[in-house]
């Protein structure tokens, strides 16, 4: 629908990311009107702590949302609705007066690693994973609650409910405790087919349904009065429908147009994730893939890896240079030069930050194997890139075995701006590689869901491919042989990893 048919109307997408809170106002064609973002401070420690102050997060979210509202209303736009996205796996223990008892633990918080390992290596862990679709890992709130119960027993006794950061903000806005199915499904406590809390998971965590928020669908709406934030405006402008939306990964898949299973999405920032839409819940114990619902019959299946851009960033800043000088100029040049050579028999096992999928071993470390005297900085960069992509292919291969091979792989991230990286990835995966215009997937997906929730026509998002790279069959055969060598080396340096099945061995 055109702008003239709609008048000056817009949809706002709001996302609480791990490091940034962002609000973007969109027109019906997905074009941006205005946007604001604010950093969210994370406190971390060597013991694995990664926490945020819930009140600081609330202030950041409300601040960017208010700024966008002022801009678009000042420009004469009517806000039809707001869609809400957030990062997964956060946890805040709350007392009976709705006050946080503890900082918000993020997915990055590694303190519950022992609880997660013990749970996964038990029959209960496999059962909970199959029902919930949440990988059993320190990131999952089910493990966080178990850790909190052991580490802070007195605070655990005082905890009236456990909530996510998104639920905390929602409660501050509407004075009700509600959680959407997508965020709930990432807790390890939610039955992904029954769409209800899973009893055995709650029993393991030592909590009851009363200590969790009311479950609502991702298109659930409440009305928010924004006049206290933006000043005196008419009721028709200040009363805005807010759609509770979902999680960032699910909504980014919606925005990429990959919910029908025909496309798979590979996103690479600091970390990496592979996702695709699927028609029903699907678990994969070999790589502990996630399976999170948008709605009944609409799931996002995939897996997260720690080994994304952080590997190359570490390599450049800590190994190849002193204090990472001239990163912005020199690093892209090294990556470009890496396309002009081969890493021959030099391999990088890329687990500088431990690893989630496919090996799920927080203690895993990085190795270079096959170093020769003639190898230089560019060879190391090339091997690092190949290691990251071999690891991504390992994950995708496991998913494609059961879900089927997609027609295309949509890639996003600065590394894929290099043509040789796109070609190498296409050859390895043996599928066409597509790049799309850069979008903020979480906020756009939230806006798309909110737009339909209020009964508007679907937003007219044109997923035009900016570049399509076709694979070479001969190159694929060569790279698969090299990939098998990569797997063998992983088995050698990570003894608990079975290189044939990709399955972490039980401890």
C-alpha positions in Angstrom: 0.0 0.0 0.0 1.4 3.4 -0.9 2.1 6.3 1.5 -0.8 8.3 -0.1 -3.2 5.5 0.6 -2.1 5.2 4.1 -1.6 8.9 4.8 1.3 9.8 7.2 1.2 6.7 9.3 4.1 4.7 10.7 5.0 1.6 12.8 7.7 1.8 15.5 10.0 -1.2 16.1 11.7 -1.3 19.5 14.6 -3.7 20.4 16.4 -4.3 23.7 19.8 -5.7 22.5 22.6 -6.9 24.6 24.6 -3.7 24.1 22.1 -1.3 22.6 18.5 -0.2 22.9 17.1 0.9 19.6 13.8 2.4 18.3 13.1 2.9 14.6 10.0 4.3 12.9 9.1 2.6 9.6 6.8 3.4 6.7 4.7 0.7 5.1 7.4 -0.1 2.6 10.0 -0.7 5.4 11.8 2.6 4.8 13.1 4.3 7.9 11.7 7.7 9.0 13.8 8.2 12.1 15.8 6.1 14.6 17.5 6.5 18.0 19.8 4.1 19.9 21.5 4.1 23.3 24.2 2.0 24.8 23.3 -0.4 27.5 26.1 -0.9 30.0 27.1 -4.5 30.9 29.1 -5.3 34.1 31.3 -8.3 33.7 34.0 -10.2 35.7 36.5 -13.0 35.3 34.2 -15.4 37.0 31.8 -15.3 34.0 29.5 -12.6 35.4 27.7 -10.6 32.7 24.9 -8.5 34.2 23.0 -5.2 33.7 21.0 -2.9 35.9 17.3 -3.4 35.0 16.6 0.3 35.8 19.3 1.5 33.5 17.9 -0.7 30.7 14.4 0.6 31.3 15.7 4.2 31.1 17.5 3.5 27.8 14.6 1.8 26.2 12.1 4.4 27.3 14.5 7.2 26.2 15.0 6.0 22.7 11.3 5.2 22.3 10.3 8.7 23.5 12.8 10.4 21.1 11.3 8.5 18.1 7.7 9.3 19.2 8.6 13.0 19.5 10.2 13.0 16.0 7.5 11.3 14.1 4.6 13.1 15.9 6.4 16.4 15.4 6.6 15.6 11.6 2.9 14.9 11.4 2.9 11.1 11.5 0.4 9.0 13.4 2.0 6.0 15.1 -0.3 3.0 14.2 1.5 0.6 16.6 4.7 -0.3 18.3 6.4 -3.7 18.0 8.7 -5.0 20.8 11.8 -7.1 20.4 14.5 -8.2 22.9 17.5 -10.4 23.2 16.9 -13.8 24.7 17.9 -15.6 27.9 18.0 -12.7 30.4 16.9 -13.4 34.0 15.9 -11.1 36.9 14.7 -12.5 40.3 12.0 -10.2 41.6 10.6 -9.9 45.2 6.9 -9.7 46.1 7.0 -5.9 45.7 8.1 -6.1 42.1 11.7 -5.0 43.0 14.7 -6.7 41.5 16.7 -8.8 44.0 19.6 -9.3 41.7 21.0 -7.7 38.6 19.7 -8.9 35.2 21.8 -11.9 34.1 22.5 -11.9 30.4 22.9 -14.8 28.0 26.6 -14.1 28.2 26.7 -14.9 32.0 28.7 -18.1 32.2 28.4 -18.7 36.0 25.7 -21.5 35.6 28.0 -23.6 33.3 28.3 -26.4 35.9 24.5 -26.6 36.4 24.0 -26.6 32.6 26.6 -29.4 32.1 25.1 -31.6 34.8 21.6 -31.1 33.5 22.6 -31.9 29.9 24.4 -35.1 30.9 21.2 -36.4 32.7 18.1 -38.0 31.2 16.1 -35.0 32.4 18.2 -32.6 30.4 17.6 -34.5 27.1 13.8 -34.6 27.8 13.7 -30.9 28.7 15.6 -30.0 25.6 13.3 -32.0 23.3 10.2 -30.4 24.7 11.5 -26.8 25.0 13.8 -26.5 22.1 16.2 -24.4 24.2 19.8 -25.6 24.2 20.9 -26.7 27.6 23.7 -24.2 28.3 24.7 -21.6 30.8 22.9 -19.0 28.7 19.5 -20.6 29.4 17.4 -19.2 32.3 16.6 -22.7 33.5 20.3 -23.1 34.3 20.5 -19.6 35.7 17.7 -20.3 38.1 19.3 -23.6 39.2 22.6 -21.7 39.8 20.9 -18.9 41.7 19.2 -21.4 43.9 22.5 -22.9 44.9 24.6 -19.7 45.1 22.0 -17.4 46.8 19.6 -19.7 48.7 18.2 -16.9 50.9 17.5 -14.6 47.9 16.0 -17.6 46.1 13.5 -18.0 49.0 12.5 -14.4 48.7 12.0 -14.5 44.9 8.4 -14.1 44.0 9.0 -14.4 40.3 11.7 -14.8 37.6 11.4 -12.5 34.6 13.4 -11.3 31.6 14.5 -7.8 30.9 11.7 -7.4 28.4 9.1 -8.5 30.9 10.5 -5.9 33.4 10.1 -3.1 30.9 6.6 -4.4 29.9 5.6 -4.4 33.6 6.9 -0.9 34.1 4.7 0.3 31.2 1.5 -1.7 31.9 1.7 -3.0 35.5 1.1 -6.6 34.4 3.5 -9.6 34.2 3.2 -11.0 30.7 5.7 -12.8 28.4 5.3 -13.6 24.8 5.7 -17.2 23.5 9.0 -16.4 21.7 10.8 -15.0 24.7 9.3 -17.7 26.9 10.5 -20.4 24.6 14.1 -19.3 25.1 14.0 -20.0 28.8 14.1 -23.8 28.8 10.9 -23.8 30.8 8.3 -23.6 28.0 6.8 -26.5 26.1 7.3 -25.4 22.4 4.4 -27.6 21.2 1.9 -27.3 24.0 2.6 -23.5 24.4 2.6 -23.8 28.2 5.1 -24.0 30.9 6.7 -27.5 31.0 6.2 -29.1 34.4 9.4 -31.2 34.5 11.5 -28.2 33.7 9.9 -26.2 36.5 10.4 -29.1 38.9 14.1 -29.2 38.0 14.4 -25.4 38.5 12.5 -25.6 41.8 9.8 -23.1 40.9 6.1 -23.1 40.2 4.1 -21.5 37.3 3.0 -18.7 39.8 6.7 -17.5 39.8 6.5 -16.9 36.0 4.7 -14.4 33.9 1.4 -15.0 32.1 2.0 -16.5 28.7 0.6 -14.5 25.7 0.9 -14.8 21.9 3.4 -12.7 20.0 0.6 -10.6 18.5 -0.8 -9.7 22.0 -1.5 -5.9 22.3 -1.9 -3.4 25.1 -2.5 0.3 24.8 0.1 2.7 26.1 -0.4 6.4 27.0 2.7 8.2 25.9 1.6 11.7 26.9 3.6 11.7 30.2 6.7 11.3 28.1 6.1 13.6 25.1 3.8 16.3 26.6 0.3 17.5 26.0 -1.2 15.8 22.8 -4.6 14.7 21.8 -5.8 11.3 23.1 -6.0 9.9 19.5 -2.2 10.5 19.2 -1.1 9.6 22.7 -2.9 6.3 23.0 -0.7 3.8 21.1 -1.2 0.0 20.6 1.9 -1.8 21.7 2.4 -5.4 20.4 4.4 -7.5 22.7 6.3 -9.1 19.7 9.0 -11.7 20.2 12.7 -12.3 20.5 15.4 -10.7 18.3 16.4 -13.9 16.5 12.8 -14.9 15.6 11.9 -11.4 14.5 15.1 -10.9 12.4 14.1 -14.1 10.5 10.7 -12.6 9.8 12.3 -9.4 8.5 14.7 -11.4 6.2 11.7 -13.2 4.6 13.1 -16.6 5.6 10.1 -18.0 7.5 9.0 -20.4 4.7 12.1 -22.6 4.9 13.3 -21.8 1.4 16.1 -19.6 2.7 18.6 -20.0 5.6 20.1 -16.9 7.2 23.7 -16.7 8.3 24.4 -13.5 10.4 27.8 -12.7 11.6 28.7 -10.0 14.1 30.8 -10.6 17.2 29.1 -14.0 17.3 27.3 -16.0 14.6 23.9 -17.6 14.1 22.2 -19.7 11.5 18.4 -19.7 11.3 15.6 -20.7 9.1 11.8 -20.9 9.3 10.2 -24.3 9.8 6.6 -25.4 10.0 6.9 -27.3 13.4 9.0 -27.7 16.4 12.2 -29.6 15.7 15.1 -30.5 18.1 18.6 -31.7 17.1 20.6 -33.1 19.9 23.7 -33.5 17.8 24.3 -29.7 17.9 21.6 -28.7 20.4 19.8 -26.5 17.9 17.2 -24.1 19.1 13.6 -24.2 18.0 11.6 -21.0 19.0 8.0 -20.3 17.9 6.6 -17.1 16.5 3.1 -18.7 16.5 1.6 -22.2 16.0 3.0 -23.6 12.8 5.7 -20.9 12.6 9.1 -21.8 14.2 12.6 -20.5 13.8 15.1 -23.3 14.0 18.9 -22.7 14.1 21.9 -22.6 16.3 24.2 -19.9 17.8 28.0 -19.9 17.7 30.5 -17.8 19.7 32.9 -18.0 16.8 32.1 -15.0 14.6 33.9 -11.7 14.1 35.4 -11.9 17.6 37.9 -14.4 16.2 39.2 -12.0 13.6 39.0 -9.0 16.0 41.1 -10.9 18.6 43.6 -12.1 16.0 44.2 -8.6 14.6 44.2 -6.6 17.9 46.0 -9.1 20.1 48.3 -11.0 17.8 49.0 -9.1 14.6 49.4 -5.6 15.9 50.3 -3.6 19.0 47.2 -2.3 20.7 45.1 -2.9 17.6 46.4 0.3 15.9 44.8 1.5 12.6 42.2 -1.2 12.8 39.6 0.6 10.6 42.1 1.0 7.7 44.4 -1.9 8.0 42.0 -4.8 8.9 39.8 -4.5 5.7 43.0 -4.5 3.6 44.3 -7.7 5.3 40.9 -9.4 4.6 41.0 -8.3 1.0 44.6 -9.5 0.6 43.6 -12.8 2.1 41.4 -13.5 -0.9 44.5 -13.5 -3.1 46.1 -16.6 -1.5 45.1 -19.9 0.0 45.6 -21.1 3.5 46.8 -24.5 2.0 47.3 -26.8 5.0 47.1 -24.1 7.7 44.0 -24.5 9.8 42.4 -22.4 12.5 40.3 -24.1 15.2 38.4 -20.9 16.0 37.2 -21.3 19.6 38.8 -18.2 21.1 35.7 -17.6 23.2 34.8 -21.2 24.0 31.9 -22.4 21.9 28.2 -23.0 21.8 27.1 -24.9 18.7 28.2 -27.2 17.4 30.4 -28.5 20.2 28.9 -26.7 23.3 32.2 -26.5 25.3 32.9 -23.3 27.2 36.4 -24.5 27.8 37.3 -24.9 24.1 40.2 -22.8 22.9 41.7 -21.5 19.6 44.5 -23.3 17.8 46.5 -22.8 14.6 47.7 -26.1 13.1 50.1 -26.4 10.3 52.1 -23.2 10.7 55.2 -22.9 8.5 58.0 -20.3 8.3 56.6 -18.7 5.2 53.2 -18.0 6.8 52.5 -14.3 7.5 49.7 -12.1 8.8 47.6 -12.5 5.8 47.8 -16.3 6.0 46.6 -16.2 9.6 43.7 -14.0 8.6 42.7 -16.3 5.8 42.9 -19.4 8.1 40.8 -17.5 10.7 38.1 -16.7 8.1 38.1 -20.3 6.9 37.8 -21.7 10.4 34.8 -19.5 11.2 33.0 -20.6 8.0 33.9 -24.2 8.5 32.4 -24.1 11.9 29.2 -22.4 10.5 29.0 -25.1 7.8 29.3 -27.8 10.5 26.2 -26.3 12.1 24.3 -25.8 8.8 25.1 -29.3 7.6 23.5 -30.8 10.7 20.4 -28.7 10.2 20.1 -29.3 6.5 20.3 -33.1 7.1 16.8 -33.0 8.7 15.3 -29.7 7.5 16.4 -30.0 3.9 18.8 -27.8 1.8 17.6 -24.3 1.3 17.5 -22.7 -2.1 19.6 -19.8 -0.9 21.7 -18.7 2.1 21.2 -15.1 3.1 24.3 -13.7 4.6 24.8 -10.5 6.6 27.8 -8.9 8.3 30.8 -6.9 7.3 32.9 -9.9 6.4 30.5 -10.8 3.6 31.1 -7.4 1.9 34.2 -9.1 0.4 33.3 -10.9 -2.9 35.9 -13.6 -2.3 34.3 -14.5 1.1 30.9 -14.7 -0.5 32.2 -17.0 -3.3 34.1 -19.2 -0.8 31.0 -19.5 1.4 28.8 -20.4 -1.7 31.3 -23.0 -2.7 31.5 -24.5 0.8 27.7 -24.6 1.4 27.0 -25.5 -2.3 24.0 -23.1 -2.4 23.5 -19.6 -3.8 24.5 -16.8 -1.5 22.3 -13.8 -1.3 23.1 -10.4 0.2 20.3 -8.0 1.0 20.2 -4.3 1.9 21.4 -3.8 5.5 18.4 -3.7 7.8 17.9 -3.8 11.6 16.2 -7.1 11.5 14.9 -7.2 15.1 13.2 -3.8 15.0 11.8 -4.3 11.4 10.5 -7.8 12.3 8.8 -6.3 15.4 7.2 -3.6 13.3 6.0 -6.2 10.8 4.4 -8.3 13.5 2.8 -5.3 15.2 1.5 -4.0 11.9 -0.4 -7.3 11.2 -1.5 -7.5 14.8 -3.6 -4.4 14.5 -5.2 -5.5 11.2 -3.2 -3.5 8.7 -2.1 -5.0 5.5 1.3 -6.7 5.6 4.2 -4.2 5.2 5.4 -4.2 1.6 9.0 -5.3 2.3 10.9 -5.9 -0.9 13.7 -8.4 -0.3 15.7 -7.5 -3.3 18.9 -9.4 -3.6 21.8 -6.9 -4.0 24.2 -9.7 -5.0 23.8 -13.4 -5.8 26.8 -15.7 -5.8 26.6 -19.1 -7.5 28.6 -22.0 -6.2 31.2 -24.1 -8.1 30.6 -27.8 -7.9 34.3 -28.6 -8.3 35.3 -26.1 -5.6 32.6 -27.5 -3.3 34.2 -31.0 -3.6 37.6 -29.6 -2.7 36.3 -27.6 0.2 34.3 -30.6 1.6 37.6 -32.6 1.7 39.3 -29.7 3.6 36.2 -29.4 5.9 36.6 -33.1 6.8 40.2 -32.4 7.7 39.0 -29.5 9.9 36.6 -31.9 11.7 39.5 -34.4 12.3 41.6 -31.7 13.8 38.8 -30.6 16.0 38.6 -34.2 17.3 42.3 -34.2 17.9 42.5 -30.9 19.9 39.1 -31.2 21.5 39.0 -34.9 22.6 35.4 -34.7 23.9 34.2 -33.8 20.4 33.3 -36.6 18.0 34.3 -35.4 14.6 32.2 -37.9 12.8 28.9 -37.1 14.3 29.5 -33.6 15.6 28.2 -34.8 19.0 29.9 -33.6 22.2 30.7 -36.7 24.3 29.2 -37.0 27.7 31.5 -36.2 30.6 
